[in-house]
Amino acid sequence: MIRSSGNRVEVAGDMTLSSAAMLLEEGGKALEHPATVFDLAAVTDVDSSSIAVIFGWLREAQRREKTLSIVNPPEDLLSLAAVYDVSELLPFA
């Protein structure tokens, strides 16, 4: 689930394969507005598809000439990013 408030997008629940398409679409729609900060504090579960979703959000932000930040990433997401050696490419604040 995604909820936008000003420049902040709050992501809650699972960021897994079963929710990836919905998260990608809703996050892209949130970027139509002032949103630039995606808060993952309420994310409960992640898998490798969560990294793909974040890259999708990044592409959409770049297309809109915005700078995206990810705050409060779950430890499991940080671990996956390290395993795939993409930590430096992700906009963790």
Contacts in CASP RR format, 6 or more apart in sequence:
PFRMAT RR
TARGET T0000
AUTHOR 0000-0000-0000
METHOD contacts of the structure
MODEL  1
MIRSSGNRVEVAGDMTLSSAAMLLEEGGKALEHPATVFDLAAVTDVDSSS
IAVIFGWLREAQRREKTLSIVNPPEDLLSLAAVYDVSELLPFA
1 11 0 8 1.000
1 12 0 8 1.000
1 13 0 8 1.000
2 9 0 8 1.000
2 10 0 8 1.000
2 11 0 8 1.000
2 12 0 8 1.000
2 23 0 8 1.000
2 26 0 8 1.000
2 27 0 8 1.000
2 30 0 8 1.000
3 9 0 8 1.000
3 10 0 8 1.000
3 12 0 8 1.000
4 10 0 8 1.000
4 30 0 8 1.000
4 33 0 8 1.000
4 35 0 8 1.000
6 33 0 8 1.000
6 34 0 8 1.000
6 35 0 8 1.000
7 34 0 8 1.000
7 35 0 8 1.000
7 36 0 8 1.000
7 37 0 8 1.000
8 35 0 8 1.000
8 37 0 8 1.000
8 38 0 8 1.000
8 39 0 8 1.000
9 27 0 8 1.000
9 30 0 8 1.000
9 35 0 8 1.000
9 37 0 8 1.000
9 38 0 8 1.000
9 39 0 8 1.000
10 39 0 8 1.000
10 41 0 8 1.000
10 42 0 8 1.000
11 23 0 8 1.000
11 38 0 8 1.000
11 39 0 8 1.000
11 40 0 8 1.000
11 42 0 8 1.000
11 43 0 8 1.000
12 42 0 8 1.000
12 43 0 8 1.000
12 44 0 8 1.000
13 19 0 8 1.000
13 42 0 8 1.000
13 43 0 8 1.000
13 44 0 8 1.000
13 45 0 8 1.000
14 43 0 8 1.000
14 44 0 8 1.000
14 45 0 8 1.000
14 46 0 8 1.000
15 23 0 8 1.000
15 40 0 8 1.000
15 43 0 8 1.000
15 45 0 8 1.000
15 46 0 8 1.000
15 47 0 8 1.000
15 49 0 8 1.000
15 50 0 8 1.000
15 53 0 8 1.000
15 77 0 8 1.000
16 45 0 8 1.000
16 46 0 8 1.000
16 47 0 8 1.000
16 49 0 8 1.000
16 50 0 8 1.000
17 47 0 8 1.000
17 49 0 8 1.000
20 49 0 8 1.000
20 50 0 8 1.000
20 52 0 8 1.000
20 53 0 8 1.000
23 53 0 8 1.000
24 52 0 8 1.000
24 53 0 8 1.000
24 56 0 8 1.000
24 57 0 8 1.000
27 35 0 8 1.000
27 38 0 8 1.000
27 57 0 8 1.000
27 60 0 8 1.000
28 57 0 8 1.000
28 60 0 8 1.000
31 57 0 8 1.000
31 60 0 8 1.000
31 61 0 8 1.000
31 64 0 8 1.000
31 66 0 8 1.000
31 68 0 8 1.000
32 64 0 8 1.000
36 61 0 8 1.000
36 66 0 8 1.000
36 67 0 8 1.000
36 68 0 8 1.000
36 69 0 8 1.000
37 68 0 8 1.000
37 69 0 8 1.000
37 70 0 8 1.000
37 71 0 8 1.000
37 93 0 8 1.000
38 54 0 8 1.000
38 57 0 8 1.000
38 68 0 8 1.000
38 69 0 8 1.000
38 70 0 8 1.000
38 71 0 8 1.000
39 71 0 8 1.000
39 72 0 8 1.000
40 70 0 8 1.000
40 71 0 8 1.000
40 72 0 8 1.000
40 73 0 8 1.000
40 74 0 8 1.000
40 77 0 8 1.000
41 71 0 8 1.000
41 72 0 8 1.000
43 50 0 8 1.000
43 73 0 8 1.000
43 74 0 8 1.000
43 77 0 8 1.000
45 76 0 8 1.000
46 74 0 8 1.000
46 76 0 8 1.000
46 77 0 8 1.000
46 80 0 8 1.000
47 80 0 8 1.000
48 80 0 8 1.000
48 84 0 8 1.000
50 77 0 8 1.000
50 80 0 8 1.000
51 77 0 8 1.000
51 80 0 8 1.000
51 81 0 8 1.000
51 84 0 8 1.000
51 86 0 8 1.000
51 90 0 8 1.000
54 70 0 8 1.000
54 90 0 8 1.000
55 89 0 8 1.000
55 90 0 8 1.000
57 68 0 8 1.000
58 68 0 8 1.000
58 90 0 8 1.000
58 91 0 8 1.000
61 67 0 8 1.000
61 68 0 8 1.000
67 91 0 8 1.000
68 91 0 8 1.000
69 91 0 8 1.000
69 92 0 8 1.000
69 93 0 8 1.000
70 90 0 8 1.000
70 91 0 8 1.000
70 92 0 8 1.000
70 93 0 8 1.000
71 92 0 8 1.000
71 93 0 8 1.000
73 92 0 8 1.000
78 87 0 8 1.000
78 92 0 8 1.000
81 87 0 8 1.000
81 90 0 8 1.000
81 92 0 8 1.000
END
